[in-house]
């Protein structure tokens, strides 16, 4: 499993394949120590690699509190 360390958190990108549209969607897990939280977004991408890249980018933005409605405060 791929992972990315960022500011004391570990981001695990796990893009999901949408069978209806044959596209990949953002799905990721952010972990800090033993605490874990799963996030997803409906953004769609043609390839798994592209979706993985955006999962990591999305995770970094969540950690940096740049996306309204998504927070890691409960896993600090």
N, CA, C and O atoms as CSV, one atom per row, in Angstrom:
chain,resi,resn,atom,element,x,y,z
A,1,UNK,N,N,0.847,-1.182,0.000
A,1,UNK,CA,C,0.000,0.000,0.000
A,1,UNK,C,C,0.891,1.242,0.000
A,1,UNK,O,O,1.837,1.344,0.780
A,2,UNK,N,N,0.574,2.172,-0.878
A,2,UNK,CA,C,1.312,3.425,-0.931
A,2,UNK,C,C,0.887,4.321,0.227
A,2,UNK,O,O,-0.251,4.263,0.692
A,3,UNK,N,N,1.816,5.144,0.680
A,3,UNK,CA,C,1.470,6.129,1.691
A,3,UNK,C,C,2.384,7.330,1.539
A,3,UNK,O,O,3.424,7.264,0.883
A,4,UNK,N,N,1.976,8.430,2.160
A,4,UNK,CA,C,2.712,9.679,2.054
A,4,UNK,C,C,2.723,10.344,3.423
A,4,UNK,O,O,1.664,10.594,3.999
A,5,UNK,N,N,3.899,10.631,3.943
A,5,UNK,CA,C,4.039,11.310,5.231
A,5,UNK,C,C,3.943,12.817,5.015
A,5,UNK,O,O,4.572,13.368,4.112
A,6,UNK,N,N,3.145,13.475,5.860
A,6,UNK,CA,C,2.975,14.923,5.720
A,6,UNK,C,C,2.628,15.531,7.070
A,6,UNK,O,O,1.579,15.230,7.638
A,7,UNK,N,N,3.498,16.379,7.581
A,7,UNK,CA,C,3.282,17.129,8.823
A,7,UNK,C,C,2.852,16.248,9.999
A,7,UNK,O,O,1.967,16.624,10.768
A,8,UNK,N,N,3.469,15.100,10.134
A,8,UNK,CA,C,3.158,14.207,11.248
A,8,UNK,C,C,1.982,13.280,11.002
A,8,UNK,O,O,1.635,12.482,11.873
A,9,UNK,N,N,1.367,13.368,9.845
A,9,UNK,CA,C,0.255,12.504,9.456
A,9,UNK,C,C,0.731,11.549,8.365
A,9,UNK,O,O,1.730,11.807,7.692
A,10,UNK,N,N,0.018,10.463,8.201
A,10,UNK,CA,C,0.268,9.559,7.084
A,10,UNK,C,C,-0.990,9.511,6.235
A,10,UNK,O,O,-2.081,9.234,6.733
A,11,UNK,N,N,-0.824,9.785,4.951
A,11,UNK,CA,C,-1.935,9.766,3.999
A,11,UNK,C,C,-1.848,8.468,3.206
A,11,UNK,O,O,-0.814,8.156,2.614
A,12,UNK,N,N,-2.945,7.719,3.202
A,12,UNK,CA,C,-3.036,6.483,2.425
A,12,UNK,C,C,-4.055,6.698,1.305
A,12,UNK,O,O,-5.258,6.681,1.565
A,13,UNK,N,N,-3.603,6.899,0.073
A,13,UNK,CA,C,-4.546,7.071,-1.030
A,13,UNK,C,C,-5.148,5.723,-1.430
A,13,UNK,O,O,-4.424,4.757,-1.670
A,14,UNK,N,N,-6.462,5.670,-1.498
A,14,UNK,CA,C,-7.158,4.441,-1.905
A,14,UNK,C,C,-8.288,4.807,-2.867
A,14,UNK,O,O,-9.463,4.675,-2.523
A,15,UNK,N,N,-7.937,5.266,-4.075
A,15,UNK,CA,C,-8.978,5.690,-5.014
A,15,UNK,C,C,-9.970,4.562,-5.310
A,15,UNK,O,O,-9.609,3.385,-5.348
A,16,UNK,N,N,-11.225,4.955,-5.517
A,16,UNK,CA,C,-12.296,3.986,-5.798
A,16,UNK,C,C,-12.702,4.075,-7.261
A,16,UNK,O,O,-12.789,5.162,-7.834
A,17,UNK,N,N,-12.944,2.931,-7.846
A,17,UNK,CA,C,-13.407,2.877,-9.227
A,17,UNK,C,C,-14.928,2.939,-9.244
A,17,UNK,O,O,-15.598,2.128,-8.605
A,18,UNK,N,N,-15.464,3.899,-9.976
A,18,UNK,CA,C,-16.910,3.998,-10.157
A,18,UNK,C,C,-17.298,3.120,-11.339
A,18,UNK,O,O,-16.887,3.370,-12.472
A,19,UNK,N,N,-18.076,2.112,-11.073
A,19,UNK,CA,C,-18.482,1.189,-12.131
A,19,UNK,C,C,-19.420,1.876,-13.117
A,19,UNK,O,O,-19.384,1.597,-14.315
A,20,UNK,N,N,-20.261,2.778,-12.607
A,20,UNK,CA,C,-21.215,3.469,-13.477
A,20,UNK,C,C,-20.521,4.332,-14.529
A,20,UNK,O,O,-20.925,4.349,-15.692
A,21,UNK,N,N,-19.472,5.048,-14.113
A,21,UNK,CA,C,-18.830,5.984,-15.040
A,21,UNK,C,C,-17.445,5.529,-15.496
A,21,UNK,O,O,-16.811,6.200,-16.310
A,22,UNK,N,N,-16.973,4.400,-14.979
A,22,UNK,CA,C,-15.651,3.872,-15.313
A,22,UNK,C,C,-14.555,4.916,-15.073
A,22,UNK,O,O,-13.622,5.054,-15.865
A,23,UNK,N,N,-14.689,5.640,-13.972
A,23,UNK,CA,C,-13.689,6.629,-13.576
A,23,UNK,C,C,-13.289,6.370,-12.128
A,23,UNK,O,O,-13.976,5.665,-11.389
A,24,UNK,N,N,-12.175,6.952,-11.751
A,24,UNK,CA,C,-11.649,6.785,-10.397
A,24,UNK,C,C,-11.984,8.002,-9.548
A,24,UNK,O,O,-11.877,9.137,-10.012
A,25,UNK,N,N,-12.393,7.762,-8.297
A,25,UNK,CA,C,-12.783,8.842,-7.390
A,25,UNK,C,C,-11.848,8.906,-6.185
A,25,UNK,O,O,-11.201,7.923,-5.821
A,26,UNK,N,N,-11.796,10.084,-5.583
A,26,UNK,CA,C,-10.938,10.309,-4.417
A,26,UNK,C,C,-11.464,9.548,-3.204
A,26,UNK,O,O,-12.633,9.657,-2.834
A,27,UNK,N,N,-10.581,8.789,-2.607
A,27,UNK,CA,C,-10.851,8.101,-1.348
A,27,UNK,C,C,-9.497,7.953,-0.659
A,27,UNK,O,O,-8.532,7.508,-1.279
A,28,UNK,N,N,-9.421,8.320,0.608
A,28,UNK,CA,C,-8.145,8.249,1.305
A,28,UNK,C,C,-8.351,8.098,2.800
A,28,UNK,O,O,-9.425,8.373,3.335
A,29,UNK,N,N,-7.302,7.657,3.448
A,29,UNK,CA,C,-7.284,7.542,4.900
A,29,UNK,C,C,-6.143,8.403,5.410
A,29,UNK,O,O,-5.047,8.404,4.850
A,30,UNK,N,N,-6.415,9.131,6.477
A,30,UNK,CA,C,-5.365,9.907,7.138
A,30,UNK,C,C,-5.196,9.334,8.536
A,30,UNK,O,O,-6.164,9.141,9.270
A,31,UNK,N,N,-3.953,9.069,8.882
A,31,UNK,CA,C,-3.644,8.466,10.179
A,31,UNK,C,C,-2.643,9.341,10.918
A,31,UNK,O,O,-1.740,9.929,10.324
A,32,UNK,N,N,-2.830,9.409,12.222
A,32,UNK,CA,C,-1.846,10.038,13.106
A,32,UNK,C,C,-1.764,9.160,14.338
A,32,UNK,O,O,-2.712,9.080,15.119
A,33,UNK,N,N,-0.633,8.507,14.510
A,33,UNK,CA,C,-0.501,7.543,15.604
A,33,UNK,C,C,-1.457,6.388,15.378
A,33,UNK,O,O,-1.418,5.728,14.339
A,34,UNK,N,N,-2.316,6.148,16.357
A,34,UNK,CA,C,-3.289,5.055,16.231
A,34,UNK,C,C,-4.654,5.541,15.765
A,34,UNK,O,O,-5.565,4.737,15.565
A,35,UNK,N,N,-4.802,6.849,15.590
A,35,UNK,CA,C,-6.093,7.409,15.174
A,35,UNK,C,C,-6.159,7.501,13.653
A,35,UNK,O,O,-5.201,7.895,12.988
A,36,UNK,N,N,-7.320,7.124,13.126
A,36,UNK,CA,C,-7.502,7.030,11.682
A,36,UNK,C,C,-8.825,7.674,11.284
A,36,UNK,O,O,-9.813,7.588,12.013
A,37,UNK,N,N,-8.832,8.318,10.122
A,37,UNK,CA,C,-10.072,8.898,9.603
A,37,UNK,C,C,-10.087,8.734,8.081
A,37,UNK,O,O,-9.072,8.934,7.414
A,38,UNK,N,N,-11.246,8.371,7.549
A,38,UNK,CA,C,-11.414,8.153,6.113
A,38,UNK,C,C,-12.117,9.363,5.496
A,38,UNK,O,O,-13.045,9.923,6.079
A,39,UNK,N,N,-11.658,9.751,4.315
A,39,UNK,CA,C,-12.237,10.873,3.579
A,39,UNK,C,C,-12.511,10.443,2.144
A,39,UNK,O,O,-11.846,9.553,1.613
A,40,UNK,N,N,-13.491,11.080,1.527
A,40,UNK,CA,C,-13.752,10.828,0.111
A,40,UNK,C,C,-14.321,12.091,-0.517
A,40,UNK,O,O,-14.779,13.003,0.172
A,41,UNK,N,N,-14.278,12.118,-1.831
A,41,UNK,CA,C,-14.825,13.240,-2.594
A,41,UNK,C,C,-15.275,12.692,-3.944
A,41,UNK,O,O,-14.720,11.706,-4.428
A,42,UNK,N,N,-16.267,13.318,-4.548
A,42,UNK,CA,C,-16.814,12.795,-5.801
A,42,UNK,C,C,-16.003,13.141,-7.056
A,42,UNK,O,O,-16.420,12.807,-8.166
A,43,UNK,N,N,-14.864,13.798,-6.899
A,43,UNK,CA,C,-14.047,14.150,-8.061
A,43,UNK,C,C,-13.696,12.888,-8.847
A,43,UNK,O,O,-13.369,11.861,-8.253
A,44,UNK,N,N,-13.762,12.958,-10.176
A,44,UNK,CA,C,-13.523,11.787,-11.021
A,44,UNK,C,C,-12.304,11.985,-11.919
A,44,UNK,O,O,-12.044,13.081,-12.416
A,45,UNK,N,N,-11.564,10.891,-12.113
A,45,UNK,CA,C,-10.353,10.913,-12.927
A,45,UNK,C,C,-10.318,9.675,-13.815
A,45,UNK,O,O,-10.863,8.631,-13.456
A,46,UNK,N,N,-9.684,9.792,-14.961
A,46,UNK,CA,C,-9.668,8.694,-15.932
A,46,UNK,C,C,-8.776,7.533,-15.519
A,46,UNK,O,O,-9.057,6.382,-15.854
A,47,UNK,N,N,-7.697,7.830,-14.791
A,47,UNK,CA,C,-6.778,6.755,-14.417
A,47,UNK,C,C,-6.624,6.660,-12.900
A,47,UNK,O,O,-6.846,7.628,-12.172
A,48,UNK,N,N,-6.244,5.484,-12.453
A,48,UNK,CA,C,-6.002,5.275,-11.030
A,48,UNK,C,C,-4.812,6.114,-10.561
A,48,UNK,O,O,-4.825,6.647,-9.451
A,49,UNK,N,N,-3.794,6.229,-11.399
A,49,UNK,CA,C,-2.622,7.022,-11.049
A,49,UNK,C,C,-2.959,8.486,-10.831
A,49,UNK,O,O,-2.485,9.112,-9.884
A,50,UNK,N,N,-3.778,9.020,-11.712
A,50,UNK,CA,C,-4.208,10.413,-11.586
A,50,UNK,C,C,-5.030,10.601,-10.307
A,50,UNK,O,O,-4.856,11.585,-9.588
A,51,UNK,N,N,-5.913,9.659,-10.036
A,51,UNK,CA,C,-6.733,9.734,-8.821
A,51,UNK,C,C,-5.863,9.619,-7.569
A,51,UNK,O,O,-6.109,10.308,-6.578
A,52,UNK,N,N,-4.859,8.763,-7.608
A,52,UNK,CA,C,-3.948,8.610,-6.471
A,52,UNK,C,C,-3.233,9.926,-6.181
A,52,UNK,O,O,-3.130,10.344,-5.027
A,53,UNK,N,N,-2.744,10.569,-7.227
A,53,UNK,CA,C,-2.090,11.874,-7.072
A,53,UNK,C,C,-3.034,12.871,-6.397
A,53,UNK,O,O,-2.630,13.593,-5.486
A,54,UNK,N,N,-4.279,12.907,-6.841
A,54,UNK,CA,C,-5.243,13.854,-6.284
A,54,UNK,C,C,-5.679,13.461,-4.870
A,54,UNK,O,O,-6.028,14.333,-4.075
A,55,UNK,N,N,-5.665,12.179,-4.548
A,55,UNK,CA,C,-5.937,11.748,-3.172
A,55,UNK,C,C,-4.897,12.338,-2.225
A,55,UNK,O,O,-5.238,12.852,-1.160
A,56,UNK,N,N,-3.639,12.262,-2.616
A,56,UNK,CA,C,-2.562,12.797,-1.783
A,56,UNK,C,C,-2.691,14.312,-1.662
A,56,UNK,O,O,-2.565,14.863,-0.569
A,57,UNK,N,N,-2.939,14.974,-2.764
A,57,UNK,CA,C,-3.106,16.428,-2.752
A,57,UNK,C,C,-4.291,16.836,-1.879
A,57,UNK,O,O,-4.199,17.788,-1.104
A,58,UNK,N,N,-5.393,16.120,-2.006
A,58,UNK,CA,C,-6.593,16.386,-1.212
A,58,UNK,C,C,-6.294,16.178,0.274
A,58,UNK,O,O,-6.709,16.975,1.116
A,59,UNK,N,N,-5.574,15.105,0.586
A,59,UNK,CA,C,-5.203,14.830,1.971
A,59,UNK,C,C,-4.354,15.937,2.570
A,59,UNK,O,O,-4.566,16.333,3.716
A,60,UNK,N,N,-3.399,16.437,1.805
A,60,UNK,CA,C,-2.557,17.537,2.282
A,60,UNK,C,C,-3.397,18.780,2.554
A,60,UNK,O,O,-3.180,19.479,3.544
A,61,UNK,N,N,-4.345,19.049,1.680
A,61,UNK,CA,C,-5.217,20.215,1.873
A,61,UNK,C,C,-6.110,20.046,3.101
A,61,UNK,O,O,-6.385,21.017,3.807
A,62,UNK,N,N,-6.557,18.831,3.355
A,62,UNK,CA,C,-7.350,18.572,4.566
A,62,UNK,C,C,-6.496,18.840,5.800
A,62,UNK,O,O,-6.938,19.516,6.728
A,63,UNK,N,N,-5.289,18.318,5.812
A,63,UNK,CA,C,-4.382,18.522,6.946
A,63,UNK,C,C,-4.092,20.004,7.155
A,63,UNK,O,O,-3.992,20.466,8.291
A,64,UNK,N,N,-3.958,20.740,6.071
A,64,UNK,CA,C,-3.686,22.177,6.150
A,64,UNK,C,C,-4.948,23.008,6.394
A,64,UNK,O,O,-4.888,24.237,6.397
A,65,UNK,N,N,-6.085,22.345,6.597
A,65,UNK,CA,C,-7.376,23.003,6.861
A,65,UNK,C,C,-7.776,23.951,5.734
A,65,UNK,O,O,-8.290,25.042,5.983
A,66,UNK,N,N,-7.537,23.529,4.500
A,66,UNK,CA,C,-7.868,24.356,3.341
A,66,UNK,C,C,-9.194,23.977,2.686
A,66,UNK,O,O,-9.632,24.644,1.748
A,67,UNK,N,N,-9.835,22.916,3.170
A,67,UNK,CA,C,-11.085,22.472,2.556
A,67,UNK,C,C,-12.193,22.520,3.604
A,67,UNK,O,O,-12.158,21.795,4.598
A,68,UNK,N,N,-13.162,23.373,3.366
A,68,UNK,CA,C,-14.275,23.548,4.301
A,68,UNK,C,C,-15.028,22.223,4.483
A,68,UNK,O,O,-15.341,21.532,3.514
A,69,UNK,N,N,-15.304,21.894,5.727
A,69,UNK,CA,C,-16.080,20.702,6.035
A,69,UNK,C,C,-15.253,19.446,6.256
A,69,UNK,O,O,-15.793,18.407,6.634
A,70,UNK,N,N,-13.961,19.529,6.027
A,70,UNK,CA,C,-13.067,18.395,6.251
A,70,UNK,C,C,-12.040,18.796,7.300
A,70,UNK,O,O,-11.423,19.856,7.192
A,71,UNK,N,N,-11.853,17.957,8.315
A,71,UNK,CA,C,-10.914,18.299,9.379
A,71,UNK,C,C,-10.209,17.064,9.926
A,71,UNK,O,O,-10.727,15.948,9.879
A,72,UNK,N,N,-9.030,17.300,10.436
A,72,UNK,CA,C,-8.295,16.240,11.127
A,72,UNK,C,C,-8.220,16.536,12.622
A,72,UNK,O,O,-7.486,15.864,13.347
A,73,UNK,N,N,-8.961,17.522,13.086
A,73,UNK,CA,C,-8.896,17.904,14.501
A,73,UNK,C,C,-9.211,16.751,15.443
A,73,UNK,O,O,-8.662,16.684,16.542
A,74,UNK,N,N,-10.081,15.848,15.029
A,74,UNK,CA,C,-10.466,14.750,15.915
A,74,UNK,C,C,-9.461,13.596,15.926
A,74,UNK,O,O,-9.654,12.620,16.652
A,75,UNK,N,N,-8.396,13.695,15.134
A,75,UNK,CA,C,-7.362,12.656,15.195
A,75,UNK,C,C,-6.012,13.228,15.640
A,75,UNK,O,O,-4.976,12.583,15.476
A,76,UNK,N,N,-6.031,14.420,16.194
A,76,UNK,CA,C,-4.782,15.022,16.688
A,76,UNK,C,C,-4.353,14.380,17.982
A,76,UNK,O,O,-3.326,14.755,18.547
